Amino acid sequence: MIKRGAAVFALFGALGLFLLASSEQKHPDALVQDKLEWFQDLKFGLLLHWGPYSQWGVTESWTLCPEDEAWCRRQGPNADDYDKYKRAYENLKSTFNPVKFDPDAWAAAAKEAGMRYVVFTTKHHDGFCMFDTRETEYRITDGGCPFSSNPRSNIAREIFSAFREQGFGVGAYFSKPDWHSPDYWWPYFPPFDRNVNYDVKKYPEKWEAFKAFTFNQIKELMSGCGRIDILWLDGGWVQPGNLGQDIDMAGIAAMARSLQPGLIIVDRAVEGPYQDYRTPEQEIPEKPLEGVWETCLTMATSWSYTPQDVYKSARELIHVLAEVVAKGGNLLLNIGPSPEGELPPESLERLKEIGAWMKINGEAVYGTRAAAPGIENNICFTRRPDGAINAIYLAGENEESIPESIRILSFRPRQGSEVMMLGALPPMAWKASGGGFEIRVPDSVRSRPPCGYAWTFRFRPE
């Protein structure tokens, strides 16, 4: 991921620029526009950060970056010696052998949770490729990696195939910077920060080599992994306006869409024609954003696997999903698999709890759009394609039973129409109250609610 919060926005400008509503116009490619509509219907996806770094339980890639930031602090062997640390980090390739890797089980767990698309880190900033590439030996399928002899060694392709077979949309995360590439971090100079470590104008041949390397790797992903719906590019500091780091996005986009028609491209944090939707990180925008967007959020505290990490509660995650959807976005929820190739037990528990809630309330999530004002107190609103409104009541931390009376100010049902509660019968009694209305919840439903954490009421507004 781009790191992190204030540091990123300081690099590219104020947060307001990143959240600038600039996507009201239809995409010039009709196939991409159709795919964006499809994407907005999915609402809930899984992001996976995984690589050899999981063996140390450290932050993905960032401990290689010589910046004085909390997420760059080195951990593990030789932490006090950068050169030795980097060699030991890169040698993790020689011990990475996730023999418990089972992408079918991952897809099944995500499907049970109600997720409908997946984004996988095919290559993070450290440059290690979780797919078969001819461009570098620093890859999962190289003979120097013990997992290379496994029939499922082309991990990215295996993940995409397993999820695709279970009906998921598929997204390929790809880092534009590559800290292993000698054409990005030239060994002649030490790295100074996350950026290219030489003057691209002074050494144009090296930058051209890096551009070709990047183009070829993306082409491999677009042509060797089956259908891809989303190309999710990270490392937004690689852009023409920052040290001249122009990787020819126009050429990459044209090539990628020639191989994957209708492909959604997410050039993260780079305003312009190759950011088909925006991706606020580890936050929900205060106000609904115009255009297409997706909050990417960790289920625990780290993007990558960390032993004894602390996971958000199912209640918090369900409330986040409801708030994001009420503001018109998608939620891309991240899990870091273990070095053995398993999803952590805590994450599986959360997926099951979320799935139980989604089985009752999924109709208030999938295929919906924001319904102004979006949120009223602790009630989130979404609009169905037929115009019906879903009002998702977010329960308080210790609120296990539904209130006897729920008042909504922003809407009123049509005269003579019904108010239904998802997962419960019969219709709820209601009466007009001021400019809105009041729902009366019967004791039979209050004593045996259909789910926990949040309850959904549906009605047709005036």
ZATIKOL-322740 format. One line per 3 residues: their letters; for each residue y, z, x of C-alpha. Coordinates in steps of 0.001 Angstrom, whole numbers, plus 500000, padded with zeros to 6 digits. Layout:
N
A	Y,Z,X | ...
! end
This chain:
462
MIK	500000,500000,500000 | 503620,499715,500948 | 504674,503138,502222
RGA	506231,504976,500660 | 508904,505641,498079 | 512295,506133,499685
AVF	511306,504537,502985 | 510412,501280,501312 | 513439,501059,499081
ALF	515708,501931,501977 | 514281,498882,503733 | 514798,496450,500861
GAL	517782,497963,499115 | 518276,500374,496265 | 515575,501132,493764
GLF	517644,499397,491120 | 517150,496070,492879 | 513383,496506,492817
LLA	513443,497297,489103 | 515949,494610,488277 | 515021,492888,485055
SSE	514712,489291,486159 | 511632,488004,484370 | 512832,487173,480853
QKH	512384,483447,481394 | 509021,481796,480943 | 507111,480912,484089
PDA	507570,477218,484984 | 503778,476847,485314 | 502331,476975,481776
LVQ	498934,478079,483083 | 500521,481016,484898 | 502518,481926,481792
DKL	499297,481977,479756 | 497624,484115,482426 | 500559,486570,482365
EWF	500147,486978,478606 | 496428,487583,479161 | 497249,490094,481882
QDL	499588,492069,479621 | 496800,492388,477051 | 494445,494030,479586
KFG	496660,497107,480127 | 494305,499144,482319 | 492881,498237,485731
LLL	491174,499658,488808 | 492580,499454,492341 | 490221,500118,495262
HWG	491375,500993,498803 | 488390,500856,501123 | 487673,500127,504766
PYS	486287,501658,507983 | 489162,504190,507951 | 487278,506014,505156
QWG	484967,507401,507868 | 487809,509533,509215 | 489257,510344,505813
VTE	492717,509293,506999 | 495491,507365,505309 | 494577,503692,505212
SWT	496022,501797,508221 | 499208,503817,508485 | 498185,506130,511326
LCP	498406,503007,513527 | 502080,502590,512670 | 504433,504165,515262
EDE	506948,505412,512721 | 507929,509059,512334 | 506775,509401,508737
AWC	504364,511873,507173 | 501898,509125,506205 | 501829,507818,509801
RRQ	500754,511078,511439 | 497626,510545,513478 | 494487,512499,512739
GPN	491106,512477,514411 | 490143,511840,518041 | 492884,511200,520629
ADD	495624,511845,518096 | 498012,512734,520936 | 497458,509439,522779
YDK	498453,506329,520808 | 496555,503761,522898 | 493320,505760,522904
YKR	493710,506488,519212 | 494177,502812,518350 | 491063,501855,520323
AYE	489026,504574,518598 | 490362,503519,515200 | 489462,499889,515767
NLK	486028,500959,517010 | 485310,502376,513534 | 484053,498878,512812
STF	480993,499646,514968 | 479941,502618,512796 | 480906,501426,509316
NPV	477643,501129,507384 | 478138,501898,503665 | 474482,501555,502695
KFD	475057,503161,499260 | 477472,500397,498256 | 476643,499370,494678
PDA	479384,497227,493123 | 477437,496901,489871 | 477598,500681,489440
WAA	481321,500651,490250 | 481939,497981,487622 | 479857,499854,485047
AAK	481837,503076,485627 | 485149,501233,485348 | 483994,499458,482184
EAG	482947,502767,480616 | 486464,504057,481347 | 487975,501149,479429
MRY	489357,499337,482470 | 489610,495562,482175 | 490603,494263,485612
VVF	490055,495150,489253 | 492166,494682,492401 | 490340,495144,495705
TTK	491780,495481,499226 | 490303,492463,500981 | 492462,493293,504028
HHD	494886,496149,504590 | 497631,496322,507220 | 495172,497320,509964
GFC	493745,493789,509742 | 490100,494681,509096 | 488677,492075,506738
MFD	486343,493194,503961 | 485356,489565,503436 | 483731,486853,505500
TRE	486403,485039,507506 | 486302,482549,510363 | 489729,483612,511598
TEY	488804,486895,513332 | 485850,488962,514487 | 487508,492065,513072
RIT	485555,491798,509844 | 482753,493397,507867 | 480383,490424,508426
DGG	480693,490380,512214 | 477581,491311,514215 | 479465,494210,515759
CPF	479530,495932,512369 | 476170,497452,511360 | 476688,496544,507702
SSN	476772,492847,508637 | 472969,492654,508274 | 473123,493926,504683
PRS	472594,491233,502013 | 475810,492439,500388 | 477883,492433,503586
NIA	480552,490104,502162 | 481954,493087,500290 | 484957,491461,498612
REI	482842,488651,497185 | 480208,491136,495997 | 482806,493293,494255
FSA	484491,490347,492582 | 481155,488972,491415 | 479925,492313,490032
FRE	483123,493002,488117 | 483449,489433,486903 | 479931,489585,485476
QGF	480967,492613,483428 | 483981,490809,481966 | 486748,491972,484278
GVG	489763,490090,485504 | 489738,489895,489304 | 492565,490494,491770
AYF	492538,490135,495566 | 494799,492551,497452 | 495826,491001,500788
SKP	498168,492425,503407 | 500717,489942,504761 | 501272,491953,507970
DWH	498227,492265,510229 | 498447,494922,512941 | 495267,493718,514628
SPD	496412,490128,514999 | 497794,489353,518490 | 500182,486967,516776
YWW	501755,489760,514722 | 501548,492725,517085 | 501534,490834,520377
PYF	499751,493032,522994 | 502409,492029,525541 | 504828,494412,523769
PPF	504130,497801,522218 | 504652,498015,518441 | 507960,499643,517535
DRN	507455,500054,513787 | 505616,498266,510949 | 507268,494937,511705
VNY	506350,492076,514001 | 506902,493344,517580 | 508540,490254,519062
DVK	511488,488003,518259 | 510085,485227,516070 | 513013,482949,516977
KYP	512423,483453,520669 | 508639,482964,520384 | 508268,480530,517478
EKW	504830,479322,518594 | 503363,482803,518111 | 504853,483096,514651
EAF	503562,479647,513705 | 500107,480753,514818 | 500384,483827,512607
KAF	501509,481729,509658 | 498478,479460,510084 | 496189,482492,510395
TFN	497558,483975,507158 | 497391,480677,505277 | 493795,480085,506363
QIK	492625,483562,505372 | 494164,483327,501909 | 492599,479899,501529
ELM	489208,481415,502386 | 489654,484030,499673 | 490785,481491,497112
SGC	487858,479157,497830 | 484984,481480,498739 | 484946,484313,496190
GRI	484678,482618,492804 | 487362,482843,490136 | 490407,484865,491206
DIL	493047,485785,488631 | 495572,487690,490759 | 496665,487361,494403
WLD	498192,490788,495083 | 500190,490521,498326 | 501302,493738,500000
GGW	503587,494372,502977 | 506870,493270,501450 | 508725,493632,504756
VQP	507131,490318,505741 | 509784,488101,504202 | 512442,485697,505503
GNL	515262,488191,505006 | 513704,490739,507375 | 513608,489639,511050
GQD	512909,486077,509923 | 509313,486885,508914 | 508883,483745,506818
IDM	505188,483032,506175 | 505900,480031,503894 | 505193,481523,500497
AGI	505842,478160,498863 | 503029,476575,500844 | 500692,479537,500253
AAM	501377,479526,496501 | 500840,475775,496179 | 497562,475953,498085
ARS	496319,479016,496203 | 497082,477557,492782 | 495495,474234,493683
LQP	492272,476206,494216 | 492834,478767,491438 | 494871,477137,488641
GLI	497001,479622,486725 | 496778,482207,489524 | 499170,485152,489155
IVD	500893,485862,492479 | 502383,489268,493194 | 504545,489146,496326
RAV	505317,492844,496145 | 508906,494044,496554 | 510176,490547,497333
EGP	512483,489371,494566 | 512049,485703,493849 | 509694,483052,492488
YQD	506502,484527,493977 | 506680,487929,492312 | 505161,487074,488938
YRT	505167,490736,488005 | 506573,493905,489544 | 504579,496889,490786
PEQ	506364,500258,490809 | 504310,502503,493083 | 503318,506099,492299
EIP	505873,506303,489501 | 506585,505320,485933 | 509991,503699,485450
EKP	512408,505947,483592 | 513182,503147,481154 | 511077,500163,480033
LEG	511367,497199,482386 | 512009,493713,481141 | 509363,491194,482078
VWE	505824,491864,483240 | 505068,494960,485317 | 502329,497298,486430
TCL	502448,500867,487727 | 500013,501394,490610 | 499006,505034,490849
TMA	496456,507095,492755 | 493860,509051,490788 | 493914,511651,493586
TSW	496757,512123,496105 | 495695,509503,498674 | 495073,505773,498270
SYT	492037,505936,500537 | 489119,508351,500634 | 490005,511871,501743
PQD	487480,514710,501620 | 488503,517555,499302 | 491301,515464,497816
VYK	492854,516802,494603 | 492383,514609,491534 | 494732,514384,488577
SAR	493307,515764,485360 | 492009,513470,482638 | 494778,514748,480385
ELI	497459,513752,482909 | 495918,510326,483470 | 495612,509619,479748
HVL	499226,510653,479228 | 500308,508400,482094 | 498437,505479,480545
AEV	500055,506097,477161 | 503535,506318,478668 | 503116,503197,480788
VAK	501801,501158,477856 | 504553,502471,475564 | 507072,501147,478088
GGN	505383,497742,478124 | 503502,497973,481408 | 499955,498039,482743
LLL	498371,500916,484647 | 496471,500088,487857 | 494653,503302,488771
NIG	493430,503675,492365 | 490214,505208,493696 | 489186,505414,497372
PSP	485411,504939,497831 | 483549,507087,500349 | 482374,505844,503781
EGE	478843,505626,502357 | 480018,503263,499629 | 480159,505547,496602
LPP	482913,506413,494168 | 483644,510143,494588 | 482047,512379,491918
ESL	485455,513639,490774 | 486598,510088,490108 | 483472,509335,488087
ERL	484089,512433,485982 | 487658,511316,485266 | 486507,507801,484378
KEI	484035,509197,481838 | 486677,511433,480245 | 489184,508592,480039
GAW	486472,506337,478613 | 485652,508809,475851 | 489333,508813,474860
MKI	489597,505024,475070 | 486600,504540,472762 | 488667,506198,470028
NGE	492156,505028,470961 | 491711,501725,472789 | 493170,499794,469857
AVY	496482,501536,470576 | 496369,500260,474168 | 494777,496801,474474
GTR	496785,493792,473368 | 499855,495858,472504 | 503480,495543,473459
AAA	506305,498056,473705 | 507880,499185,470430 | 511434,500507,470862
PGI	512340,503242,471534 | 509000,503442,473352 | 508874,507240,473472
ENN	510253,509891,471146 | 509812,513423,472452 | 506040,513603,473129
ICF	505101,510578,470999 | 504484,507157,472578 | 504752,503988,470466
TRR	502982,500654,470871 | 502997,497587,468623 | 499894,495646,467606
PDG	499992,491824,467286 | 499961,492217,463472 | 503094,494385,463615
AIN	501366,497720,463035 | 502742,500648,465038 | 500610,503114,466969
AIY	502121,506552,467477 | 500272,508385,470277 | 500927,512117,470118
LAG	500591,513648,473613 | 499103,517118,473376 | 500642,519967,475317
ENE	498761,521513,478210 | 497094,524172,476041 | 497273,522283,472748
ESI	493674,521715,471669 | 494166,521310,467929 | 496385,518800,466154
PES	499575,520174,464568 | 499553,520534,460815 | 502734,518502,460584
IRI	504001,515724,462864 | 507487,514315,462363 | 508550,510862,463568
LSF	512219,509872,463494 | 512148,506335,464898 | 510034,504659,462203
RPR	509051,504939,458566 | 505951,503378,456967 | 506315,500825,454207
QGS	506530,502251,450732 | 503031,502856,449379 | 501280,502111,452688
EVM	498770,504295,454518 | 498966,506258,457747 | 495624,506306,459535
MLG	494499,508428,462448 | 492242,506584,464878 | 488777,508112,464833
ALP	489367,510091,461618 | 489082,509599,457877 | 490608,509636,455274
PMA	494240,508384,455500 | 496846,511018,456338 | 499317,512172,453704
WKA	502930,511405,454588 | 506405,511683,453137 | 509819,510314,454028
SGG	511973,512733,455995 | 515529,511866,456934 | 515468,508449,458586
GFE	511825,508854,459516 | 508740,510471,458058 | 506394,513426,458310
IRV	502606,513263,458643 | 500438,516017,457180 | 497155,516450,459056
PDS	494331,517981,456961 | 492539,521082,458194 | 489236,519180,458399
VRS	490721,516870,461058 | 492657,519613,462816 | 489547,521714,463265
RPP	487436,518805,464523 | 489757,516313,466259 | 488177,512970,467227
CGY	489201,513373,470882 | 491211,515520,473211 | 494512,515181,475082
AWT	496281,512731,472733 | 495919,511545,469127 | 496922,508196,467635
FRF	498385,507511,464189 | 498740,503934,462915 | 501041,502617,460195
RPE	502945,499509,459121 | 506672,500075,459504 | 509366,499143,457029
! end
